[in-house]
Amino acid sequence: MEFDWEKQPLQPDCSLKQRDVEESFEDPFSVRILPDSPIFSEKARYFNLGKSSQGQGVFTVYRANGKQIRVIFARKFEPEETFFYERQQDKLLNQGGSI
């Protein structure tokens, strides 16, 4: 899938690069979430929690049309997101080991 970088969604004080965001979507342990909040679901926005190849956690709000991903907002993980990501990663790794 391609990325549409028409608008710069990164925070001005953020050290993330576009490549970090793109790599976070390629993370095999990334977590994609359809929010249950009416505000987000009405506008078809999704969340992605993934890590770049350098190990930087990236939280992204995005839209997708099946061909392109338009990043609306991206920033580094907050501590709670790191915990959630690691918990989901542990679940996936433990499922694979028990087969």
C-alpha positions in Angstrom: 0.0 0.0 0.0 1.2 3.5 -0.8 1.2 6.5 1.6 -0.3 9.9 0.7 1.9 12.5 2.3 0.0 15.5 1.0 -0.2 17.1 4.4 2.5 16.8 7.1 0.8 15.0 10.0 3.8 14.9 12.3 4.0 17.2 15.3 6.5 20.0 14.8 8.5 19.0 17.9 8.5 15.3 17.0 11.6 13.6 15.9 9.7 11.0 13.9 10.4 10.8 10.2 7.9 9.7 7.4 10.0 6.5 7.1 9.4 5.7 10.8 5.7 5.9 10.2 5.8 3.8 7.1 7.9 1.2 8.8 5.5 1.0 11.8 2.8 -0.2 9.3 5.2 -2.9 8.1 5.8 -4.2 11.7 4.6 -7.8 11.8 3.3 -7.1 15.4 1.6 -3.8 14.6 -1.9 -3.4 16.1 -4.6 -1.9 13.9 -7.7 -0.7 15.7 -11.1 0.5 14.5 -12.1 2.9 17.3 -15.5 2.5 18.9 -15.9 6.2 19.4 -18.6 7.7 17.1 -16.4 10.6 16.3 -13.8 8.4 14.7 -16.0 5.8 13.2 -18.2 8.3 11.3 -15.1 9.6 9.5 -13.6 6.1 8.9 -10.4 6.8 10.9 -8.2 4.0 12.3 -5.4 3.7 14.7 -2.1 1.8 14.2 0.5 1.0 16.9 3.7 -0.3 15.5 7.5 0.0 15.7 9.9 1.3 13.2 13.0 -0.7 12.2 14.9 1.2 14.8 12.5 0.1 17.5 10.7 3.5 17.9 7.0 3.0 18.8 4.7 5.0 16.6 1.0 5.8 17.2 -0.8 6.8 14.0 -4.3 7.9 13.2 -5.0 7.3 9.5 -7.6 6.8 6.8 -7.3 4.2 4.0 -9.2 3.7 0.7 -7.7 0.2 -0.1 -4.9 1.7 -2.3 -3.5 4.5 -0.1 -3.0 5.3 3.5 -3.4 9.0 4.4 -1.8 9.7 7.8 -3.8 12.2 9.7 -1.6 12.3 12.9 1.5 10.5 14.1 3.6 10.6 17.2 5.8 8.5 19.4 4.2 5.9 21.8 3.0 7.1 25.2 3.8 4.7 28.1 0.3 3.1 28.0 0.6 2.4 24.3 4.0 0.8 24.8 2.4 -1.5 27.5 -0.6 -2.3 25.2 1.7 -3.0 22.2 4.0 -5.3 24.2 1.0 -7.2 25.7 -0.4 -7.8 22.2 3.0 -8.9 21.0 3.3 -11.4 23.9 -0.1 -12.8 23.1 0.9 -13.4 19.4 4.2 -14.9 20.3 2.6 -17.3 22.9 -0.1 -18.4 20.5 2.5 -19.4 17.9 4.5 -21.4 20.4 1.6 -23.5 21.6 0.6 -24.9 18.3 
